[in-house]
Amino acid sequence: MIAGLTYTHADLRCLLKNPGLSATAQQFMDDEAARGHDFVVSSISLAEIVYLVEKNRLPVSAYYSLKTALVDPDYVITEAPFHIQIVEAMRPVPRFEVSGHARPHRCGSGCPFRRPMISRDGRIRASNLKTV
């Protein structure tokens, strides 16, 4: 079962065991992982990591470490492809309201975006999304 959606910073902090992840978010992820539940990262977040590497805001190893972790069946985060159903759910969302890939929670009952999002992004947290 999918417990939630991770945003770019949460993916990296989880992967790198970085203490920058809030205690609440870390506890939520630990509890859900102990229950055997996974988290998903949008493939658009993976693209964002590439851009951050290109801007020298992240080391190249960050991308490769996450790429390697995502194919590890024991890793708690898996990739949620960015597909047409999600794009359609994004269309009515005003771009000034929140990040485009964070909002699409109306994409159907099986959609991972209907779960809580782990994010520290103020716009996302201020939206009507359930966040941790």
Secondary structure, DSSP 4 states (H G I P E B T S, - for coil): -EEEEE-HHHHHHHHHT-TTS-HHHHHHHHHHHHTT-EEEEEHHHHHHHHHHHHTTSS-HHHHHHHHHHHT-TTSSEEEE---HHHHHHHTTS-TTTS-TTT----S-TT-GGGS-EE---HHHHHSSS-B-
